[in-house]
């Protein structure tokens, strides 16, 4: 519920980071300023903070001083519905998230001494015991008269005035049905009048994988199946006057990832395309505007001409934070747990600022932060050590959910679609 409240639009309307230094034990001084009391904690705390709590609330945090990086992230509170007031305020919380992720990974890596630590001479009985243990281990397009006598073409509304996207829409004159990457246009007598195909994906080599260096044997070549991705319509929304159709299409993200020089901070970069069409008297669809937005489509709604599209993108913590400090990396191989801890901590120190800045760039529009306050949800924490917060995103913020809003009546071919958006980091993919 909190997530929905944080992002739900008005339906009718379209702390600075200091550089860490190395302490005498070779690990970074993470700016704890004497707060470290030597006791590990991964539960809520009511320690006072420099920021005043909201009226009637005690500041409560998910925090830990165990491991090389301390972190402190607020638990769910009423300000989760508010965006950050400044870039520095958002930077502080995103850095705390990054600290949690790398801290968990380093502590986890330290437990793998038997696999990746210094070689240990094994006795004959141990080798024999180990060997024994290992040994056990379409739809139809035909015309019909199905619409005869039908006079209600509205999409079911769960809330009065809020129309949900669907695969079939009608303005009372024509019926528009989405089938994979096509829109089939019928008249209300059931005659198929037009088929509109979504723009093909513009991928290198026609969307096919690279050819092998050596020719395949004839039999193998004949059985090979080329990868040939296509766009897929996720939903459609109709303007109140029946004159415009907004189509939400997935699958175009590959066009962008193929061009990126660096690894994107999210997995579904520009994963959704929004196309607005004019509907002619004869049912012909004429493209008015085309805009690509981040994330995979989750749902979309319209209120009059105002369209609200919800997307979700996975946060790429693996390549930006976790993978470089994996214990199995060649640079850490053969180190003791403590040696790995020091080396991985130094490396993580260099990774965190870049990760934080990339996330900030993603959630900053015209100098304003569009991100709601980061918070740990209660069901993200478990007292069971085996199911506690995981390393990839800590189950605190694995993904970015966004709401894009625009007025479809103002879409124009002479300018980009004017979009407003809000975002929140949350657990789950």
C-alpha positions, 0 to 999 in steps of 0.5 A: 500500500505504501508503494502505491501511495508514494507514486499514485498521481493526482488523477485529474492533473496532468546530506553531502558525502565526505571522503573516507580515510583508512584507519590504522587497521587498514579499513576505511574510516566510514565517518561514524564519528564515534557512533560505533559501539562495538555491537552488531545490530540489524534491527530498528533503532531509535538513536537520535539523528541530526534531522528532526523527525516528523511530528509525532514520530520517533526516528527508526532505522534499519542499521548495522555496525557489523562489517567494514561499512556501517549503514543506517536506512530509515524504516517505513514512515509517513514521509515515504510519499514525499520526494527528497528536498535536495540532491544531497539529501537523496545522495545520503540515503542512496549511499547508505543503500550502497553501503548495505549492499557492499557490506553484505557482500564482503561479509558473505565473501569472508565466509568462503575461506574454504573455497577461495582462501589460501590452500590448506593441506588436506589429510587422506581421510578428508580427501576420501570423505570429500570424494564420497560426499561429492559422489552422492550428490493467436488469435483469429482475425476473421470477421464476425457479427459479434458487435451487432447490437452492442452500445456500450464500449467502455472499459470496466472502471475499478474507480469511477473516471479512472480507465485502465489500459486494455488489449481491446478498445472501441470508440463506438465506430471502430474496435481496436484489438492488440495482438502481439505487435499488431493492432487489428481495426474492425468496424462494429459490424465485425469487418476487419478494416486495417492491420497496423504493425508496430515499428520493428526493432532497430537492432544490429544484424537484424536482431540476430546473434553474431555469426560464428567465426567458423562455418557450421556443419550443414546439418547443424546450420539447418537446425539453428534458430535465429533470435528474432525479437519483436515488440509486444503491445502491453496495453492501449488507452483511448481519449474520451472523444475517441479521436486518439489512441495511446499504445504502450509497447514493450521490447525496444530497450535492446536498441539502447543497450546495444548503443550504450558505451557503459553498463546502464544502472538499470536493466530495462533502459528505455524498455517501453515505447509510448505511441499516440495515434490519431484515429481517422473517420475510416479507422486509419491510425496516423502516428502523432508522437513516439516516446521511449521511457525506462522500465517494463510496463506494469499498468496504465490508466487514463482520466479524461486525456491524462495518461498515467503509465507505471513501469518497473526497472531492475536496479543493476547493483550486480555489475556496479557494486557486487560483481567487482568484489566477489570473493571468487575474483582472481585478484582476491584468490588465495587471500585470507578472510581478513586480507579479502576484507581489506582489499574488497573494502578499498575497492568498494570505496571506489565503486560507491560514489559512481553508483550513487551518482548514476542513480542520482542522474536517473532520478533527477529532472531539471535539477529536481529529485523525483525520487520518493524517500527510501525506506525499508519495508517491514516484510523486507527484514527477517529475524531468521538469519538464513532469510535476512536481507540479501546482497544484490539489493538488500531486498531493500531496493532492487528496483525502480518503479516510475509513474509517467504522466502526460496529456494525450490531447497535447501530443504533437509531431513537432515536439517530444511528448511532454512527460512528468514522472515520479519514482521510488526505490523498492524491494522486488523485481 
